[in-house]
Amino acid sequence: MGEECGGLLVEDRTDVDAYVERLCRVLDDPVECRAIGLRGRERVLAEFSLEQMGARHGASTARSSRACPSRRRPNSAPVDDAP
Protein backbone atom coordinates (compact mmCIF):
# COMPACT_ATOMS: atom_id res chain seq x y z
CA MET A 1 0.00 0.00 0.00
CA GLY A 2 2.99 2.31 0.02
CA GLU A 3 2.98 2.96 3.74
CA GLU A 4 6.79 2.76 3.78
CA CYS A 5 6.78 6.18 2.14
CA GLY A 6 4.86 7.68 5.05
CA GLY A 7 1.39 7.68 3.57
CA LEU A 8 -1.10 5.63 1.64
CA LEU A 9 -0.51 5.23 -2.08
CA VAL A 10 -2.97 4.38 -4.80
CA GLU A 11 -1.25 2.31 -7.46
CA ASP A 12 -3.70 3.10 -10.27
CA ARG A 13 -4.06 6.86 -10.56
CA THR A 14 -7.39 6.44 -12.31
CA ASP A 15 -8.90 4.33 -9.50
CA VAL A 16 -11.22 6.84 -7.86
CA ASP A 17 -12.69 4.21 -5.53
CA ALA A 18 -9.22 3.44 -4.16
CA TYR A 19 -8.60 7.13 -3.46
CA VAL A 20 -11.93 7.43 -1.68
CA GLU A 21 -11.27 4.29 0.36
CA ARG A 22 -7.87 5.50 1.52
CA LEU A 23 -9.06 9.02 2.29
CA CYS A 24 -12.02 7.72 4.27
CA ARG A 25 -9.75 5.38 6.19
CA VAL A 26 -7.51 8.26 7.24
CA LEU A 27 -10.38 10.62 7.99
CA ASP A 28 -12.06 7.97 10.14
CA ASP A 29 -8.90 7.34 12.17
CA PRO A 30 -7.42 10.52 13.69
CA VAL A 31 -4.57 8.56 15.31
CA GLU A 32 -3.48 7.14 11.94
CA CYS A 33 -4.00 10.54 10.32
CA ARG A 34 -1.62 12.14 12.82
CA ALA A 35 0.89 9.28 12.45
CA ILE A 36 0.96 9.73 8.66
CA GLY A 37 1.49 13.47 9.12
CA LEU A 38 4.34 12.91 11.56
CA ARG A 39 6.04 10.38 9.26
CA GLY A 40 5.77 12.85 6.39
CA ARG A 41 7.25 15.63 8.51
CA GLU A 42 10.13 13.39 9.61
CA ARG A 43 10.87 12.49 6.00
CA VAL A 44 10.85 16.12 4.87
CA LEU A 45 13.17 17.16 7.69
CA ALA A 46 15.52 14.22 7.00
CA GLU A 47 15.63 14.38 3.20
CA PHE A 48 14.67 17.86 2.04
CA SER A 49 16.65 20.41 4.05
CA LEU A 50 17.68 23.62 2.34
CA GLU A 51 21.28 22.37 2.22
CA GLN A 52 20.28 19.04 0.66
CA MET A 53 18.05 20.66 -1.93
CA GLY A 54 20.81 23.16 -2.80
CA ALA A 55 23.31 20.33 -3.25
CA ARG A 56 20.87 18.38 -5.45
CA HIS A 57 20.18 21.46 -7.54
CA GLY A 58 23.91 22.12 -7.93
CA ALA A 59 24.57 18.53 -8.97
CA SER A 60 21.69 18.64 -11.45
CA THR A 61 22.97 21.90 -12.93
CA ALA A 62 26.45 20.41 -13.29
CA ARG A 63 25.07 17.32 -15.08
CA SER A 64 23.02 19.52 -17.40
CA SER A 65 26.01 21.71 -18.14
CA ARG A 66 28.13 18.70 -19.09
CA ALA A 67 25.32 17.12 -21.11
CA CYS A 68 24.71 20.29 -23.16
CA PRO A 69 28.04 22.12 -23.47
CA SER A 70 26.74 24.11 -26.45
CA ARG A 71 24.10 25.68 -24.18
CA ARG A 72 26.72 27.04 -21.75
CA ARG A 73 26.90 30.81 -21.56
CA PRO A 74 30.05 32.41 -22.96
CA ASN A 75 32.77 33.03 -20.37
CA SER A 76 31.22 30.60 -17.89
CA ALA A 77 33.17 27.79 -16.38
CA PRO A 78 31.66 24.31 -15.96
CA VAL A 79 30.02 23.81 -12.59
CA ASP A 80 31.64 21.30 -10.25
CA ASP A 81 29.53 18.52 -8.76
CA ALA A 82 28.14 19.30 -5.32
CA PRO A 83 29.37 17.09 -2.48
N, C-alpha and C positions, 0 to 999 in steps of 0.2 A: 503494500500500500504506500510505500514511500515515506514511512514514518522516520526512517533513518536520516532524512533530510531536515527533520524538525516539524514537519506538517503532514498533511494528508494529500497525496497526489491522486489525480485521476489520469489513468493511462491514455484513454481515448478522449481527446479534447472535444469531440463532438457528442460525448455521452452526457447529456443534460441530467438524466436521472442519477448518474453517479455523482455529479456535482451536488445535486440537491441532497442526496443521501449523506454525503460527507459534511456538508454545511449544517444540516439538521443535527447530525451526530455531535458536532462541536457546539452548536448553539444549545443543545439539550444537556450538555455536560460542562458546567462552568469550570470545574477542576481541570478537565482535559483541555479546555480552551485556554486557560491560564498556562498550563504546562507547555502547550504548543507555542504560545507567545514567548515564554521564557527561553525555550530551546532556540527559537528564531533569534532572539536578542543575543544569546550566548554565541551563536554562529556569526552574527554580524560583528560583534565585538572581537571575536577571535580571527575572522578571515577578511574583514573589510575595513580595517583602520585606514586613516588618511595616508599613513606611511606605506601601507601595503598597496593601496590603490595607486599611489604615486609611482611606486616601483613597477607595478604591472603596466601602467600607462607608459612609463619610460621604456620598458622592455618591448612593448608593442610598437612604439614609435621607432625604436632602433631596428626591429625586424622589418618594418615597412620601409624604412630608409634604405636598408640593404636590398630589399626585394625590388625596389623601384628607384635605382640610382638616377635615372633620367628625370625623376620628379623632384630631386633635391634642389633646393634654392641655390643660386650662385653664391659663392663665398661661404658656404656653410659646411662645416665638418660633419662627418658621420657621427651619429650619437652612439655612445658606448652603451652596452647592456647594463641595466640596473642590477644591483646585487641580488 
